[in-house]
Amino acid sequence: MVGAYVSYNPHCRNSCSSIGIKTKSRFFWSESYSRKSLNMYRGSNLILDALPTCTEFKDFCSQFPAQIKQTTVDHMQGSFATSFGIALNKHLSNQVLVFVVSSPSKALEIEADLETLVGRESFAVYPQREQLPQVGRDSDHQITGLQIESLEAILTGKARLLVTTIRALQERTLVPNSVDNLQVILRVGSEFGFSKLVQCLQERGFKKSSLVEEIGQYSVRGGVIDVFSFGAREPFRVEFDYNKISSIRFFNVLSQRSDNVIPQVHLLPVDFQTDPNKDSFLHRSLIELLPGDTVLMNFVETPWGKAFQNSWETISMMNERSSNENVDNYSIEQLILRPEIAEEKIGVFPRIDVGSQGNNSPGLMSEKPPEINRDIKLLLSFLKSANKSQQKCVICCDNMNQLERLEEILSGRENIPKGTQLMVGSLTGGFSLQNANPPLHVLTHREIFNRPKNTSKTRRFRGSAPLESLSQLKPGDYVVHRDHGVGIFRKMNRVKIHGQTIESVAIEYDGDEILQVPIHRLDRIEKWGSGLEDDKPTNLHRIGGKRWSNLKKKTTDHIEKITVDLLRIYAERKNITGHAFSPDTAWQKEMESSFLHEDTVDQRLVTEEVKRDMESPIPMDRLLCADVGYGKTEVAIRAAFKAVQDGKQVAVLVPTTILAEQHYETFVGRLTTYPVSIGLMSRFTSQKDQKNILEALVTSKIDLIIGTPRLLSK
């Protein structure tokens, strides 16, 4: 499939009433499309449709790689080079195209472009190593697993686009002589064999654990094997009936509960360092494994011979340092291909150099998009002018929230020119393609508002987030059961009840009594903690004993008393009518969109909640908590600006003089383009200035005052 974004055209609401209605190979967004269901649709789009209409691109495709084996393409702005590679790969039919970049950070930019344009499943990533593999030591499973997964995807035809670095091309890893059997398929009903699967996992680099928490682990409990493998979107649980696989289910690594039943699952190796049949394996580089007709798209400015030599010297130095520390290392030839051999082998592949000057450029040039510099009038003028000239425009927003804000800043859908599409997707940069028919202009939300790039890793595994609940427990940890009190977590068990086998948690209580808690009742268990490091409970409770029930009753009575007091206070607050602030204005939306960084999910949520409170006639009573640097000040700025626009004065109270100065600079910087008068009062403010500031406050000449507790003194 080609294409990977959600877009909408504000002028086809009558013809397309819901998501998924296809019109001229494009999918449009409509009002019935909810944020919760935002799931970028993989379909053809304006960006990828534009290139094949260029005469120069058609001429290039007719000659490359049959007549021209190596060429240079200049003036590739923003994400145009990635789009060019995708369009060329589509033309080349079954050939693999590799984006070769200089560093992992550049690889992330290409990944972000590809995810937006073709979708996560349509390309693979082959990362370079972050540390050297050592004999008898565990390797970096995240890296080796991704390498194996990408090799399997490319060599089996699952993906025809690959992203890698120049060093990763040269690095060698241990792979089997034949990659045909790289993947193992487990099917329900097959006689795979319990012991055979355990052996297979060990040979493929999986590490046995009491509880599966991360990639590359497996656990064995009775007739059940849990595995967290590359090649599967989630960890999975394989249940055996003797040697026959009776069921396969995905499970949640946080709660350890199994959910979706699946007929089969694919198992890929983590690495082959522990495989006993080392004679059937060789150390080979990606250069040596790529299909012979692979096309390379080179983003590396350094000549490849020099780049290969630099990588060789880097790996040699790291290997020598490890050897000096008495570490049993592989030889340098097993870790990386020699520079002269790498240069010779890479020379057989068709290649396109991007960005450097050359004599064989196909003449297909892109230009920089217009610089908007937060000027919304200029943006709207450009969109209208392009539409009048029958040109197309695409504006890429990182998320739906940005898209909706931009639409409102442009004064609503009805004012957006017909030739313009707003799209959800993250591109490295925009570009203009005048040679297309019709000409195409691609702009990004970041470039319009001068926001810095914030490329994040696109590869994520479900369940690889910071672990919580059961996955945090280790045998010996203290836990609290709501009904029975404090006990000690011992292990996971499988017990039979009325002929049915269920998974349970074994908790030890006073008197060596063991309580078996079924997995589906984990909501009644919490990890014990007092907030003090290395603190332990005085003693364990007894199952059915009175001590825990008495403690619960005392606690409940105290909570009820506090609850009554809180209810009285809040009932009195409900009877007080406060000021209901007006809905967001165009200025409010414009100011929020000019924020230099992308809002986090929590930041967006809190901003909406604060503004909802302000627009209610009930006085706001909200505490905002977050660590340093998580964006609390930005939320305060937005709330203060909203209040000022309603003719109210705002006081921002801070604990120290230094913070007052910092917040003053921050508020002034964010609101400098708006008619907001901001004052500062601290112990550094002279008596004369204090008097002037107070008079200005009384006469409403100052809209927003920032100060220390001195602000409250007489």
HELIX and SHEET records of a PDB file:
HELIX    1   1 LEU A   46  ALA A   50  1                                   5    
HELIX    2   2 LEU A   51  THR A   53  5                                   3    
HELIX    3   3 THR A   55  GLN A   63  1                                   9    
HELIX    4   4 PHE A   80  HIS A   91  1                                  12    
HELIX    5   5 PRO A  104  LEU A  117  1                                  14    
HELIX    6   6 ARG A  120  SER A  122  5                                   3    
HELIX    7   7 HIS A  141  LEU A  155  1                                  15    
HELIX    8   8 ILE A  166  GLN A  170  1                                   5    
HELIX    9   9 PHE A  194  GLU A  203  1                                  10    
HELIX   10  10 LYS A  278  SER A  280  5                                   3    
HELIX   11  11 LEU A  286  LEU A  289  1                                   4    
HELIX   12  12 TRP A  304  ASN A  324  1                                  21    
HELIX   13  13 ILE A  332  LEU A  335  1                                   4    
HELIX   14  14 PRO A  339  ILE A  346  1                                   8    
HELIX   15  15 ILE A  376  LYS A  388  1                                  13    
HELIX   16  16 MET A  400  ILE A  409  1                                  10    
HELIX   17  17 ARG A  413  ASN A  415  5                                   3    
HELIX   18  18 HIS A  445  ILE A  448  1                                   4    
HELIX   19  19 SER A  469  GLN A  472  5                                   4    
HELIX   20  20 ASP A  510  ASP A  512  5                                   3    
HELIX   21  21 ILE A  519  ARG A  524  5                                   6    
HELIX   22  22 LYS A  546  LYS A  574  1                                  29    
HELIX   23  23 ALA A  586  SER A  593  1                                   8    
HELIX   24  24 VAL A  601  MET A  614  1                                  14    
HELIX   25  25 LYS A  632  GLN A  645  1                                  14    
HELIX   26  26 THR A  657  LEU A  671  1                                  15    
HELIX   27  27 GLN A  687  VAL A  698  1                                  12    
HELIX   28  28 PRO A  709  LEU A  712  5                                   4    
SHEET    1   A 5 VAL A   6  TYR A   8  0                                        
SHEET    2   A 5 THR A 420  VAL A 424 -1                                        
SHEET    3   A 5 LYS A 392  CYS A 397  1                                        
SHEET    4   A 5 LEU A 440  THR A 444  1                                        
SHEET    5   A 5 PHE A 431  LEU A 433 -1                                        
SHEET    1   B 2 LYS A  22  THR A  23  0                                        
SHEET    2   B 2 ARG A  26  PHE A  27 -1                                        
SHEET    1   C 6 GLN A  70  VAL A  73  0                                        
SHEET    2   C 6 ARG A 351  VAL A 354  1                                        
SHEET    3   C 6 VAL A 295  ASN A 298  1                                        
SHEET    4   C 6 LEU A  97  VAL A 101  1                                        
SHEET    5   C 6 LEU A 161  THR A 165  1                                        
SHEET    6   C 6 PHE A 123  TYR A 126  1                                        
SHEET    1   D 2 ARG A 172  PRO A 176  0                                        
SHEET    2   D 2 PHE A 281  SER A 285 -1                                        
SHEET    1   E 2 VAL A 184  ARG A 187  0                                        
SHEET    2   E 2 GLN A 264  LEU A 267 -1                                        
SHEET    1   F 6 LYS A 207  LYS A 208  0                                        
SHEET    2   F 6 GLN A 217  ARG A 221  1                                        
SHEET    3   F 6 VAL A 224  VAL A 227 -1                                        
SHEET    4   F 6 PHE A 236  ASP A 241 -1                                        
SHEET    5   F 6 LYS A 244  PHE A 251 -1                                        
SHEET    6   F 6 SER A 258  VAL A 261 -1                                        
SHEET    1   G 5 GLU A 513  PRO A 518  0                                        
SHEET    2   G 5 GLN A 500  TYR A 509 -1                                        
SHEET    3   G 5 GLY A 485  ILE A 497 -1                                        
SHEET    4   G 5 TYR A 478  HIS A 481 -1                                        
SHEET    5   G 5 ILE A 525  LYS A 527 -1                                        
SHEET    1   H 3 VAL A 650  LEU A 653  0                                        
SHEET    2   H 3 LEU A 704  GLY A 707  1                                        
SHEET    3   H 3 ILE A 678  MET A 681  1                                        
END                                                                             
